[in-house]
Amino acid sequence: MASIRTFIAGHRGLVGSALLRRYQSDPDRELLTRSRGELDLTDTAIVDQFFVRERPDEVLLAAGKVGGIKANSDLPVDFLLTNLQIQNNILSAAHRYGVRKLLFMGSSCIYPKNALQPIREDSLLDGKLEPTNEPYAIAKIAGIKLAQAYRRQYGCDFISVMPTNLYGLNDNFSLESSHVLPALIRKFHDAKVAEQAIVTLWGTGSPRREFLHVDDLADACHLLMQSYSSAELVNIGCGEDLTIRSLAELVAKVVGFRGKIIWDPSKPDGTPRKLLDIGRLSDLGWRPRIELEDGIKRTYAWFVENVQAIRQ
């Protein structure tokens, strides 16, 4: 039997590297990966040439420009335009060159700021977005709608998943552009090394967030690629959340920072709460395996081993 040719777009990032680890365990699969220097996904002609030459059977679209509140606020054009270019190029090439199945990686930030909790998939476009990440969210919503349009107009087996807040190996730990959990690891680690007595954090600490280890996400995506085919979105999360204040205390404990935590309420909090309804995925028999504290311990151990090489 011929092997399945699977293209993982964005294989060096947090999500893509987890997908790569998961799919490397499949014996009858040929994995296609390209670095940003080898394949510019924002260039339509170059993407087309890649699909003509490699003819992937499946595509896992995990490439894109991502970042936290500060990065989204500072670079709205980049977050909107880059993500639109990447997803438009890959979805259109996947259709033209006969890709059998494609998974589009969305984000829970696509949902309205004040959506009912836990957030169901049908909450999409049911209210105003959180302003601090609106450009990124709009790009992702456009990708979802494009995947649905290809299914409706051409019968393409394109599916879309909406992961909650992710963390794990190969995350971005830059204080300028990272998400909250890796940023906390970085801040507390640096403070511990410098023997600082105080760490100041953005906001009030009151927003609630749900966190999923990226290896659990990869397991869920693998299952969905095998057993799910619908235009309807699928949320991927753990079904539990906690306050950012509680998260900070947990990260400080894991890192070993014993100083004082001060909150700066002049900085934005972001969306008050984001907890996903994972009933659709749970009905397929999937459950997360990695508890939050254990996942943070694994992530911090990786960070310490790679701190000199990772993005600052």
Backbone as a ProteinNet text record, in pm:
[ID]
protein_1_A
[PRIMARY]
MASIRTFIAGHRGLVGSALLRRYQSDPDRELLTRSRGELDLTDTAIVDQFFVRERPDEVLLAAGKVGGIKANSDLPVDFLLTNLQIQNNILSAAHRYGVRKLLFMGSSCIYPKNALQPIREDSLLDGKLEPTNEPYAIAKIAGIKLAQAYRRQYGCDFISVMPTNLYGLNDNFSLESSHVLPALIRKFHDAKVAEQAIVTLWGTGSPRREFLHVDDLADACHLLMQSYSSAELVNIGCGEDLTIRSLAELVAKVVGFRGKIIWDPSKPDGTPRKLLDIGRLSDLGWRPRIELEDGIKRTYAWFVENVQAIRQ
[TERTIARY]
84.2	0	88	55.9	134.2	119.1	226.1	221.5	141	84	9.5	108.2	102.1	192.1	122.4	175.6	113.4	203.1	153	226.8	187	284.9	262.7	320.1	233	275.9	299	420.9	453.6	509.9	588.7	632.3	733.8	786.9	884.3	821.5	695	627.1	574.7	508	452.5	359	258.5	159.3	217.4	285.1	337.9	437.2	522.1	620.9	552.9	442.7	367.2	299.7	245.4	187	293.3	411.7	521.4	557.6	568.3	598.8	491.5	365.6	255.3	252.8	272.5	261.6	384.7	496.6	615.9	599.2	500.9	477.2	388.9	337.6	255	344.8	341.2	433.7	407.8	281.2	248.2	226.1	322	304.5	437.4	431.8	549.3	523.3	604.3	583	658	589.2	647.8	657.5	776.4	796.8	891.3	870.1	958.1	971.3	1092.8	1113.6	1065.2	1057.7	1015	1111.1	1240.1	1338.2	1326.5	1278.7	1263.4	1132.6	1028.9	897	826.3	813.4	745	595.2	522.1	380	296.1	353.9	279.5	290	372.3	393.5	310.8	209.7	117.1	187.5	275.3	343.3	432.5	502	590.8	511.2	399.7	313.4	259.5	216.1	166.3	274.6	394.7	504.7	530.1	520.4	539.7	432.2	306.6	197.9	206.5	245.6	262.8	371.2	479.9	594.4	572.1	514.2	506.4	374.8	265.8	134.5	96.5	84.4	44.1	-98.1	-119.7	-254.6	-333.2	-261.2	-322.4	-242.4	-310.7	-243.9	-291.6	-195.7	-225.2	-171.3	-261.5	-220.9	-202.8	-79	-45.8	44.9	69.5	156.5	76.3	143.6	78.2	156	115.7	176.3	92.9	156.1	85.3	158.7	87.6	148.7	46.5	93.7	8.6	-52.6	-105.2	-175.8	-86.8	35.4	125	157.1	191.9	226.7	107.4	-11.3	-131.2	-161.4	-138.5	-165.2	-64.8	60.3	166.4	167	121.7	138.3	7	-99.6	-228.5	-226.5	-154.7	-147.6	-79.2	30.9	105.2	18.9	-52.9	-133.4	-249.6	-309	-420.7	-372.2	-277.3	-237.7	-159.4	-63	19.4	-64.6	-155.4	-238.1	-335.7	-391.5	-478.2	-401.5	-281.3	-202.5	-170.6	-125.2	-86.6	-205.7	-316.4	-429.8	-496.6	-503.6	-560.8	-477.7	-346.1	-257.6	-268.2	-266.6	-265.6	-401.1	-509.5	-640.5	-670.7	-635.6	-663.7	-575.9	-450	-362.6	-409.6	-453.9	-504.1	-622	-707.6	-820.3	-772.8	-687.7	-645.3	-567.6	-491.9	-402.1	-445.1	-574	-633.8	-601	-575.9	-554.7	-682.6	-668.2	-786.1	-846.3	-761.9	-813.1	-720.5	-781.7	-705.6	-763.9	-675.2	-716.3	-668.9	-763.7	-732.5	-731	-619.8	-603	-648.8	-758.7	-809.9	-758.7	-841.9	-805.1	-932.1	-929.6	-1048.3	-1076.5	-980.1	-1002.9	-1100.3	-1142.5	-1241.2	-1378.8	-1400.6	-1532.8	-1554.4	-1680	-1708.5	-1652.2	-1614.9	-1556.3	-1647.1	-1776.8	-1872.3	-1960.3	-1903.2	-1978.7	-2019.7	-2135	-2179	-2077.9	-2053.8	-1955.3	-2024.4	-1967.4	-1855.4	-1896.4	-1799.9	-1827.5	-1853	-1971.1	-2006.5	-1958.9	-1942.8	-1896.6	-1991.2	-2121.6	-2217.2	-2219.3	-2126.5	-2113.6	-2038	-1977.2	-1900.7	-1987	-1933.4	-1998.3	-2127.3	-2137.1	-2256.5	-2238.7	-2128.3	-2104.3	-1970.6	-1937.3	-1813.6	-1691.7	-1580.2	-1456.4	-1382.5	-1286.2	-1195.9	-1104	-1103.8	-1026.6	-876.9	-819.4	-674	-622.1	-709.1	-661.4	-755.4	-828.4	-927.4	-867.3	-754.9	-701.8	-670.7	-606.1	-575.2	-704.5	-801.6	-928.1	-1001.4	-1002	-1070.4	-1004.1	-871.3	-802	-841.6	-846.2	-882.9	-1028	-1115.9	-1256.4	-1266.8	-1189.9	-1189	-1141.4	-1041	-992.8	-1098	-1170.3	-1279	-1384.4	-1424.2	-1527.7	-1480.4	-1353	-1299.7	-1299.9	-1261.2	-1264.5	-1407.4	-1503.4	-1643.4	-1692.2	-1647.9	-1689.3	-1635.6	-1510.3	-1454.7	-1530.9	-1571.6	-1651	-1786.1	-1850.9	-1983.8	-1980.2	-1884.2	-1881.4	-1815.8	-1711.6	-1634.2	-1629.9	-1690.7	-1690	-1557.4	-1471.8	-1340.7	-1358.8	-1282.7	-1290.2	-1195.3	-1235.3	-1158.6	-1230	-1158.4	-1217.2	-1142.9	-1210.3	-1151.5	-1161.5	-1053.2	-1051.7	-1016.1	-1073.2	-1051.4	-987.9	-855.4	-791	-801	-801.2	-794.1	-650.9	-616.6	-479.7	-385.5	-278.5	-185.9	-51.4	19.6	154.5	229.8	363.4	442.1	577.3	637.8	769.9	766.8	877.4	892.6	802.8	758.3	676.8	764.9	699.8	768.3	771.4	890.2	905	948.1	937.3	972.9	874.1	925.1	836.5	766.6	814.3	754.3	638.4	639.6	541.7	475.4	507	454.5	316	252.5	126.1	152.9	43.8	57.8	138.4	114.8	182.4	334.1	381.1	526.4	588.1	512.5	564	584.7	492.5	506.7	628.6	647.5	766.2	892.7	897.9	1016.2	1038.9	932.6	947.3	991.5	928.8	963.9	1102.9	1139.3	1273.5	1379.5	1360.5	1457.7	1468.5	1354	1355.2	1427.5	1407	1475.1	1626.1	1667.5	1810.6	1875	1801.2	1853.7	1832	1767.2	1737.3	1655.2	1557.5	1466.7	1362.4	1321.1	1222.8	1080.1	1063.6	929.4	918	803.3	768.5	636.5	633.7	512	448.5	318.4	245.7	133.9	99.7	-4	-142.6	-227.4	-368	-397.9	-515	-562.8	-545.4	-522.1	-514.3	-649.1	-756.9	-891.4	-945.5	-901	-954.7	-929.7	-1019.6	-1007	-968.8	-878.6	-832.2	-821.6	-837.1	-824.3	-693.5	-619.9	-489.8	-480.8	-427.8	-413.3	-270.5	-210.3	-76	-83.3	14.8	10.1	16.2	74.3	74.3	-65.7	-149	-289.6	-362.8	-333.6	-393.6	-358.5	-232.2	-188.3	-264.2	-285.3	-363.2	-505.6	-566.2	-702.7	-708.8	-611.8	-609.4	-592.2	-507.8	-486.4	-617.7	-690.9	-821.1	-918.5	-925.2	-1019.7	-987.5	-861	-822.7	-867.4	-876.5	-917.3	-1068.1	-1137.7	-1276.7	-1378.1	-1338.8	-1432.8	-1435.1	-1554.7	-1569.8	-1698	-1683.3	-1800.1	-1754.9	-1848.2	-1820.2	-1821	-1881	-1891.6	-1756.3	-1727.9	-1603.2	-1599	-1477.4	-1461.3	-1370.3	-1423.7	-1341.5	-1249.1	-1125.8	-1032.2	-980.8	-1016.5	-974.1	-977.7	-965.1	-968.6	-1096.6	-1175.5	-1302.5	-1293.5	-1174.1	-1155.8	-1073.5	-1099.6	-1020.4	-978.1	-895.8	-851.1	-817.5	-807.8	-773.6	-625.9	-593.4	-453.5	-372.4	-434.5	-366.9	-327.4	-420.9	-390.5	-284.1	-292.8	-191.4	-52.9	-45.8	82.3	140.2	56.9	104.4	154.4	86.2	128.2	260.9	275.2	400.1	515.4	491.4	595.5	640.1	545.8	577.5	663.8	625.5	701	842.6	853.2	982.6	1071.8	1007.3	1085.3	1108.5	1023.1	1030.7	954.4	1021.2	960.1	937.6	949.2	929.5	782.6	759	624.2	575.5	447	384	297.1	321.5	242.4	169.7	42.3	-38.2	-52.6	-43.4	-52.4	-185.3	-288.2	-422	-431.2	-324.6	-327.2	-308	-261.9	-243	-369.1	-392.5	-517.7	-525.1	-646.6	-672.2	-704.1	-759.7	-809.2	-948	-989.2	-1121.4	-1140.6	-1256.7	-1277.7	-1267	-1320.5	-1316.9	-1323.9	-1248.1	-1255.2	-1247	-1362	-1370.4	-1451.2	-1393.5	-1460.1	-1550.2	-1662.5	-1747.8	-1686.3	-1642.4	-1573.7	-1661.4	-1792.7	-1884.1	-1874.6	-1857.3	-1850.5	-1730.6	-1617	-1496.9	-1507.4	-1564	-1579.2	-1668.2	-1767.5	-1856.4	-1782.2	-1665	-1582.8	-1491.3	-1499	-1422.4	-1287.7	-1261.7	-1130.5	-1129.8	-1020.2	-998.7	-852	-823.2	-682.9	-616.1	-482.4	-408.3	-316.8	-275.6	-170.8	-231.9	-218.2	-266.4	-182.5	-242.3	-178.1	-44.3	-39.4	86.2	195.8	159.2	257	303.6	210.1	246	338.9	314.8	402.4	540.9	547.5	677.6	755.9	689.3	755	803.9	718.1	752.4	869.4	867.8	977.5	1109.2	1103.1	1224.6	1282.7	1196.2	1242.4	1301.3	1234.2	1281.9	1422.5	1444.3	1575.4	1683.5	1649.7	1747	1780.1	1687.2	1703.2	1708.1	1724	1709.6	1808.3	1924.1	2022.1	1988.3	1908.2	1880.5	1745.1	1649.2	1514.2	1505.2	1394.2	1374	1367.7	1435.6	1437.5	1320
-119.1	0	124.4	218.6	341.4	423.1	488.5	570.1	697.2	751	876.6	991.6	1083.7	1199.9	1314	1347.5	1446.5	1568.3	1684	1809.7	1879.4	1899.7	1974.9	2114.3	2211	2349.5	2416.2	2464.9	2526.4	2427.1	2331.3	2219.6	2258.6	2378.3	2420.5	2498.3	2531.4	2607.6	2518.7	2580.3	2507.9	2396.4	2430.1	2331.7	2237.3	2292.3	2208.8	2105.4	2141.1	2044.7	1932.9	1965	1860.9	1766.8	1822.1	1737.8	1648.4	1704.6	1625.9	1509.5	1535.1	1427.2	1319.4	1362.1	1264.6	1181.7	1245.3	1175	1091.9	1120.8	1039.2	896.6	875.5	740	656.8	717.2	644.5	576	443.2	373	396.9	409.3	420.2	564.9	650.6	792.5	854.9	934.8	1011.7	1157.7	1213.6	1350.1	1449.9	1555.8	1664.5	1786.6	1841.7	1961.6	2055.4	2184.4	2285.4	2399.8	2450.8	2567.8	2692.6	2802	2928.1	2971	2943.5	2978.4	2893.9	2771.2	2680.5	2701.7	2748.9	2763.3	2883.2	2989.5	3110.4	3094	3065.9	3036.1	3158.7	3277.2	3397.2	3424	3347.3	3364.6	3261.4	3306.3	3216.4	3126.5	3182.1	3103.8	2996.1	3029.4	2932.7	2820.4	2854.1	2751	2658.2	2714.4	2633.1	2537	2586.2	2501.6	2384.9	2411.1	2305.9	2197.4	2237.7	2140.7	2061.9	2127.1	2058.1	1952.2	1986.4	1896.3	1782.9	1814.1	1716.2	1640.1	1698.1	1633.7	1568.8	1647	1588.4	1533.4	1426	1370.3	1442.3	1484.2	1551.6	1677.8	1775.3	1897.4	1930.4	1957.8	2008.2	2151.1	2249.2	2389	2450.3	2444.8	2500.5	2622.3	2667.6	2784.5	2912.5	3017.2	3146.3	3237.7	3362.1	3459.2	3463.1	3433.5	3428.2	3512.9	3548.4	3626.2	3665.8	3727.6	3769.1	3906.3	3963.9	4091	4202.1	4211.9	4320.4	4310.5	4190.1	4171.8	4203.4	4159	4186.6	4335.9	4403.9	4548.3	4626.8	4581.8	4654.9	4630.5	4512	4471.7	4421.4	4500.5	4451.6	4417.4	4496.3	4467.8	4333.4	4310.1	4184.8	4064.6	4073.7	3960.3	3933	4036.7	4017.5	3971.8	4044.3	4019.2	3888.7	3863.7	3743	3617.3	3614.7	3495.6	3476.3	3584.3	3572.6	3516.6	3566.4	3519.9	3370.6	3329.6	3188.8	3096.3	3124.3	3030.8	3035	3152.1	3158.2	3075.3	3089.3	3016.5	2865.4	2820.3	2675.7	2613.1	2675.7	2616.1	2611.2	2717.7	2716.6	2614.7	2602	2501.1	2359.8	2340.4	2208.3	2166.4	2261.3	2230.7	2200.6	2285.5	2270.8	2142.1	2098	1985	1857.9	1850.2	1723.5	1671	1759.3	1713.7	1648.2	1528.4	1453	1507.4	1557.4	1609.5	1718.3	1823.1	1934.4	1972	2000.2	2050.1	2193.5	2284.1	2425.4	2453.1	2508.5	2535.2	2677.4	2687.1	2817.2	2855.8	2925.5	2970.5	3007.8	2990.6	3024	3174.3	3256	3400.5	3442.4	3349.2	3381.4	3409.1	3363.6	3375.3	3514.2	3557.3	3689.7	3706.9	3830.4	3861.2	3820.4	3841.7	3813.7	3692.9	3594.2	3473.1	3399.7	3333.4	3251.8	3141.3	3113.9	3012.6	2884.9	2767.4	2745.5	2773.7	2810.2	2859.9	2745.1	2745.8	2645.9	2690.9	2594.7	2624.9	2718.4	2712.9	2797.6	2941.8	2975.1	3114.1	3201.3	3139.8	3214.7	3322.6	3445.1	3562	3603.3	3568.4	3598.9	3722.9	3795.2	3915.4	3977.6	4086.7	4160.7	4083.4	4099.4	4033.6	4112.8	4046.7	4114.7	4206.5	4338.3	4432.6	4404.1	4348.3	4331.1	4225.6	4137.1	4040.3	4030.4	4138.1	4137.4	4106.9	4167.2	4136.6	3988	3927.3	3784.5	3702.6	3737.2	3663.2	3673.5	3791.5	3810.4	3725.3	3719.2	3634.7	3488.4	3442.8	3303.2	3274.8	3368.5	3350.6	3339.8	3422.5	3414.8	3277.7	3221.5	3087.7	2980.5	2989.6	2894.2	2903	3023.8	3042.4	2996.9	3015.5	2968.7	2815.9	2751.2	2604.8	2553.8	2619.1	2579.7	2603.5	2712.8	2744	2641.1	2598.4	2495.2	2364	2332.8	2210.6	2223.1	2338	2356.2	2363	2437.4	2458.3	2344.1	2283.5	2182.6	2045.6	2033.9	1905.1	1870	1968.8	1942.7	1899.9	1799.1	1751.5	1835.1	1959.8	2052.4	2065.4	2046.7	2060.5	2170.2	2230	2337.5	2305.5	2327.5	2303.4	2432.1	2447.5	2567.4	2527.6	2531	2496.9	2609.4	2571.2	2668.3	2717.3	2786.5	2834	2715	2717.4	2604.7	2640.1	2536.7	2555.4	2425.4	2430.4	2308.1	2331.4	2224.5	2228.6	2316.3	2387.3	2473.4	2595.7	2635.5	2756.3	2879.5	2993.8	3122.5	3184.1	3204.2	3255.7	3402.5	3470.3	3611.6	3695.5	3786.7	3873.2	3975.8	3993.7	4090.2	4032.5	3902.8	3847.4	3717.2	3666	3534.9	3544.5	3428.4	3418.2	3409.8	3408.5	3431	3323	3195.3	3092	3089.7	3086.2	3091.9	3223	3332.6	3460.4	3453.3	3389.1	3373.2	3287.2	3178.5	3094.4	3177.6	3256.7	3338.6	3440.6	3511.2	3617	3560.2	3451.4	3394.2	3330.8	3269.6	3212.5	3321.8	3427.3	3536.1	3600.8	3616.6	3676.6	3587	3456.4	3363.4	3367.7	3366	3369.2	3498.9	3609.9	3740.7	3768.5	3675.2	3688.6	3814	3840.4	3952.9	3917.1	4017.5	3993.7	4011.9	4081	4115.3	4089.1	4037.5	4026.6	4099.1	4191.2	4265.3	4207.1	4179.3	4117.9	4209.5	4197.1	4279.5	4245	4348.9	4329.9	4307.7	4250.5	4227.9	4083.3	3993.5	3851.3	3783.5	3858.3	3802.4	3724.5	3752.3	3673.9	3524	3446.1	3300.9	3243.6	3147.6	3086.1	2934.8	2868.4	2722.9	2694.6	2593.7	2563.4	2415.2	2388.3	2251.8	2230.3	2119.3	2087.3	2055	2103.6	2092.4	1947.3	1857.1	1715.6	1655.8	1705.2	1663.2	1714.8	1838.3	1891.5	1804	1764.2	1681.8	1549.7	1489.1	1365	1387.2	1498.1	1528.2	1550.3	1622.1	1646.8	1516.6	1428.3	1298.7	1221.1	1221.4	1153.3	1215.3	1348.2	1416	1394.6	1389.2	1362	1222.8	1132.6	995.9	976	1050.2	1012.2	1126.1	1244.8	1356.7	1419.6	1445.4	1510.6	1592.7	1722.6	1810.2	1954.4	2039.7	2183	2245.9	2176.5	2231.2	2232.7	2341.8	2353.6	2251.7	2226.6	2141.5	2212.5	2239.2	2295.5	2188.2	2227.5	2136.1	2203.8	2147	2200.3	2091.9	2133.6	2035.5	2044.6	2151.4	2163.8	2226	2274.5	2338.7	2466.2	2565.6	2687.9	2731	2836	2893.8	3039.5	3118.3	3258.8	3272.9	3382.9	3411.7	3425.4	3475.7	3485.4	3346.9	3251.4	3115.1	3051.5	3079.8	3028.4	3082.7	3213	3274	3209.7	3185.8	3122.7	2981.1	2908.5	2772.4	2773.4	2863.6	2872.3	2912.4	3008.9	3050.3	2932.4	2850.9	2732.2	2634.2	2606.2	2511.2	2564.6	2692.5	2752.2	2764.7	2784.1	2801.1	2945.7	3036.5	3177.5	3196.7	3251.7	3264.6	3409.7	3500.3	3641.6	3681.9	3811.5	3868.7	3895.2	3871.4	3899.3	4023.6	4124.4	4247.1	4258.3	4299.5	4311.6	4458.3	4488.6	4624.9	4642.3	4693.8	4703.6	4807.8	4887	4982.5	4912.2	4787.5	4708.4	4627.6	4594.7	4524.9	4382.4	4340.7	4203.3	4111.3	4169.6	4086.5	4032.5	3931.2	3871.2	3822.2	3850.2	3809.6	3659.5	3581.5	3435.8	3367.5	3258.8	3177.1	3030.4	2968.4	2825.2	2761.7	2661.9	2601.1	2485.5	2476.5	2357.9	2250.8	2141	2037.1	1912.9	1932.2	1819.7	1748.9	1825.6	1765.1	1671.1	1713	1629.5	1514.5	1540.5	1434.6	1321.8	1356.6	1254.4	1157.3	1197.9	1109.3	1021.1	1037.9	953.2	1008.9	1137.2	1193.7	1259.5	1243.4	1310.6	1354.2	1469.7	1509.1	1419	1403.2	1314.6	1389.7	1510.9	1579.4	1685.2	1665.1	1761.9	1889.7	2003.4	2132.7	2142.3	2105.7	2119.2	2031.5	1909.9	1820.9	1878.5	1934.3	1994.1	2113.6	2195.7	2310.7	2262.6	2157.1	2101.4	2053.6	1983.8	1936.4	2054.1	2155.8	2272.3	2348.5	2364.8	2437.4	2359.8	2227.6	2146.6	2164.1	2165.9	2187.6	2327.7	2426.9	2564.8	2576.5	2517.9	2526.4	2462.1	2349.9	2280.3	2358.9	2442.5	2510.2	2661.7	2713.9	2857.4	2940.4	2887.9	2963.4	2969.5	2873.6	2864.7	2921	2924.9	2965.7	3115.3	3157.9	3299	3378.2	3489.6	3573.9	3671.7
0	0	0	-86.7	-95.7	31.6	70	190.9	165.5	272.9	266	278	183.8	185.1	259.5	376.4	464.5	478.4	436.9	448	577.3	666	789.4	768.5	747.6	726.2	860.8	882.7	1010.8	1110.4	1062.7	1147	1253.8	1247.4	1348.5	1463	1450.8	1554.8	1665.4	1759.6	1874.3	1829.6	1748.9	1705.7	1601	1501	1393.2	1441.6	1537	1587.4	1666.4	1734.4	1804.5	1705.4	1597.5	1492.9	1430.9	1409.7	1352.9	1444.2	1575	1670.3	1665.9	1658.5	1659.4	1531.7	1417.9	1290.7	1257.2	1320.6	1297.8	1348	1433.4	1485.4	1392.3	1285.3	1188.8	1086.1	1074.2	984.6	836.4	796.1	653.7	612.9	646.5	618.9	578.4	474.3	431	465.1	553.1	599.4	512.6	474.8	397.5	487.2	501.1	580.7	506.5	526.9	470	569.4	585.3	670.1	596.8	669.5	608.7	498.5	518.5	416.4	291	306.4	192.4	117.6	186.9	125.2	186.3	109.6	154.5	130.1	236.4	222.4	188.6	194.8	154.8	5.1	-66	-210.1	-286.4	-357.2	-426.3	-526.2	-607.9	-711.4	-650.4	-543.7	-479.2	-414.3	-352.1	-292.5	-400.1	-511.6	-622.6	-673.3	-688.1	-735.4	-640.1	-511.6	-412	-426.8	-440.4	-451.5	-582.5	-689.9	-818.1	-807.3	-741.3	-731.4	-631.3	-515.7	-406	-399.6	-448.5	-451.6	-318	-211.1	-82.5	-87.4	-10.4	3.9	113	217.5	331.3	363.8	421.9	466.9	607.8	695.1	828.4	833	833.6	822.1	960.4	1009.4	1140.5	1129.1	1007.6	986.4	1003.3	1049.9	1062	1153.8	1156.2	1247.3	1373.8	1487.6	1615.4	1718.7	1825.8	1932.6	2036.9	2143.5	2253.3	2231.8	2341	2334.4	2279	2327.6	2284.6	2136	2091.2	1950	1859.9	1898.9	1819.4	1814.6	1926.8	1931.7	1849.2	1849.5	1779.3	1628.7	1585.2	1444.8	1383	1386.4	1334.7	1186.1	1105.4	961.7	937.9	1006	989.5	1025.7	1137.5	1182.2	1087.3	1032.3	940.1	803	745.6	607.3	592.4	680.1	668.3	680.4	777	793.9	677.8	627	509.6	390.4	367.5	253.1	264.7	380.5	399.1	377.6	444.5	435.7	298.4	236.1	101	3.7	10.9	-80	-60.5	63.8	88.7	59.1	99.7	73.7	-75.9	-147.8	-291.8	-363.9	-324.2	-386.1	-351.6	-228.8	-187.8	-274.7	-306.6	-395.6	-536.8	-590.3	-729.9	-754.3	-656.7	-679.8	-606.7	-575.4	-537.2	-398.6	-301.6	-164.1	-112.5	-55.3	-11.2	117.3	207.8	334	385.2	441.7	496.8	632.1	727	858.5	872.4	895.6	917.1	1066.6	1114.9	1256.8	1288	1358.6	1399	1536.2	1612.5	1745.9	1821.1	1952.2	2030.7	2031.7	1987.4	1986	1876.5	1792.8	1689.4	1749.3	1871.3	1931.5	1992.3	2004	2059.5	2200.3	2230.3	2360.4	2474.4	2457.8	2565.1	2533.8	2467	2434.5	2561.4	2554.8	2667.4	2693.9	2821.3	2861.2	2907.8	2879.8	2788.2	2644	2561.3	2427.5	2330.5	2272	2171.4	2033.7	1944.7	1809.9	1735.5	1767.1	1695.2	1746.7	1839.3	1885.1	1785.3	1685.5	1586.4	1521.5	1516.4	1454.7	1525.7	1653.9	1731.4	1818.9	1800.3	1880.1	1844.5	1915.5	1887.6	1939.2	1867.2	1903.9	2010.6	2076.9	2168.3	2086.6	2114.1	2031.1	2026.8	2134.1	2138.5	2041.2	1992.5	1892.1	1772.3	1744.5	1637	1499.4	1459	1325.4	1306.3	1405.5	1397.1	1390	1473.8	1476.4	1342.6	1283.7	1155.1	1046.8	1047.8	950.7	968.8	1092.5	1118.7	1081.3	1107.5	1067.8	916.1	845.1	699	652.7	721	685.7	707.2	817.4	844.7	735.2	703.2	602	464.3	434.7	306.6	301.5	410.6	415.1	396.1	461.6	446.5	304.3	244.3	107.3	8.4	25.9	-61.5	-46.8	74.4	94.6	24.2	40.8	-17	-169.6	-225.3	-369.8	-446	-388.5	-461	-394.5	-275.7	-206.7	-142.2	-118.9	-56.9	88.4	128.8	266.8	352.7	376.1	459	593.1	703.4	835.7	913	1011.3	1090.5	1238.7	1310.2	1454.5	1527.4	1646.3	1727.2	1859.8	1869	1995.6	2097.6	2223.2	2331.6	2344.3	2452.8	2475.5	2487.2	2408.8	2401.2	2462.3	2503.3	2556	2538.5	2553	2544.1	2480	2433.8	2371.4	2246.6	2222.8	2105.7	2107.5	2225.7	2236.1	2215.6	2202	2191.9	2331.9	2386.1	2522.3	2524.6	2412.7	2406.3	2486.3	2566.9	2644.8	2556.8	2434.7	2343	2263.4	2238.6	2144.5	2189.1	2307.7	2347.1	2409.3	2423.2	2495.4	2645.1	2722.8	2866.4	2938.5	2910	2988.8	2964.4	2839.7	2820	2868.3	2859.2	2909.6	3060.8	3131.2	3276.1	3309.3	3235.4	3256.9	3241	3135.7	3109.8	3221.4	3260.5	3360.2	3494.8	3536.7	3666.4	3663.7	3552.5	3541.3	3547.7	3468.8	3468.4	3606.1	3673.2	3806.9	3907.4	3894.8	3984.5	3963.6	3838	3806.5	3855.5	3840.2	3881.1	4029.3	4098	4241.3	4270.5	4183.4	4203.2	4308.7	4385.1	4491.5	4442.6	4328	4280.4	4130.6	4088.1	3947	3926.2	3830.2	3798.7	3673.1	3679.3	3569.2	3521.4	3393.6	3332.6	3387.5	3397.4	3426.5	3573	3597.9	3734.1	3779.7	3682.9	3716	3724.5	3699.4	3715.8	3594.9	3470.7	3358.4	3377	3322.8	3332.6	3195.8	3197.8	3074.3	3089.9	2978	2967.8	2894.7	2940.2	2879.3	2844.8	2725.1	2676.6	2630	2673.4	2625.6	2476.5	2402	2257.1	2209.7	2287.9	2249.3	2256.1	2347.9	2350.3	2227.2	2188.8	2065.1	1946.3	1935.7	1822.5	1818.8	1934.7	1941.1	1889.4	1930.7	1887.1	1736.4	1681.9	1537.2	1459.4	1509.5	1445.2	1439.6	1549.2	1552.6	1453.7	1449.7	1362.1	1214.9	1180.1	1041.8	998.7	1092.9	1061.1	1062.4	1149.1	1175.7	1167.1	1121.8	1119.2	980.8	930.4	801	802.2	826.7	835	820.8	776.3	770.7	909.2	1006.5	1141.5	1211.9	1281.6	1356.5	1470	1519.2	1637.3	1736.8	1855.6	1962.6	2019.3	2053.4	2118.6	2245.6	2359.8	2488	2593.4	2718.6	2828.1	2909.1	2888.5	2958.8	3096.5	3134.9	3265.6	3248.8	3333.8	3328.2	3467.9	3473.6	3600.5	3577.2	3684.5	3669.1	3632.6	3567.8	3536.2	3664.7	3769.8	3899.5	3951	3941.7	3984.9	3896.4	3766.5	3674.1	3710.4	3737.7	3772.8	3898.6	3995.7	4119.6	4092.8	4003.7	3970.2	3895.1	3797.9	3722.7	3815.2	3905	3999.4	4085.7	4126.7	4207.5	4129	4003.8	3921.3	3894	3863.4	3830	3953.8	4069.3	4191.9	4228.4	4177.5	4215.9	4346.3	4447.6	4580.3	4621.7	4525.4	4555.3	4552	4541.6	4543.3	4401.7	4377.9	4248.8	4263.5	4179.3	4178.5	4044.9	4048.7	3926.8	3889.2	3759	3707.7	3634.3	3702.5	3641.8	3531.1	3509	3397.7	3263.7	3266.7	3145.3	3115.5	2985.8	2949	2999.6	3030.8	3073.4	2956.2	2849.2	2740.2	2771.1	2699	2715.6	2859.2	2922	3061.6	3084.4	2989.8	3007.5	2871.9	2857.5	2736.4	2777.2	2790	2818.2	2706.1	2641.4	2526.4	2567	2498.7	2508.3	2417.8	2476.5	2398.3	2378.4	2387.7	2374	2240.1	2131.7	1998.3	1987.9	2041.2	2038.4	2137.8	2253.4	2354.3	2303.5	2220.8	2164.7	2073.4	2025	1941.6	2026	2158.7	2249.2	2290.7	2259.4	2291.9	2428.5	2501.1	2628.7	2638.1	2697.8	2717.8	2820.5	2809.3	2898.7	2995.6	2962	3036.7	3129.1	3259.6	3358	3350.5	3389.8	3371.5	3445.3	3572	3645.9	3585.8	3548.1	3484.8	3351.7	3275	3146.9	3162.7	3264.8	3290.1	3331.9	3411.7	3451.6	3329.4	3238.7	3116	3031.8	3021	2939.1	2999.6	3131.5	3195.5	3184.5	3198	3182.4	3042.8	2940.9	2803.2	2788.6	2847.1	2840.7	2899.9	3016.6	3082.4	2996	2931.8	2847.1	2720.8	2675.5	2546.9	2557.5	2677.6	2699.5	2617.4	2586.5	2509.3	2361.3	2314.8	2170.8	2131.2	2225.6	2189.5	2169.9	2109.1	2082.7	2213.5	2214.1	2332.5	2331.6
[MASK]
++++++++++++++++++++++++++++++++++++++++++++++++++++++++++++++++++++++++++++++++++++++++++++++++++++++++++++++++++++++++++++++++++++++++++++++++++++++++++++++++++++++++++++++++++++++++++++++++++++++++++++++++++++++++++++++++++++++++++++++++++++++++++++++++++++++++++++++++++++++++++++++++++++++++++++++++++++++++

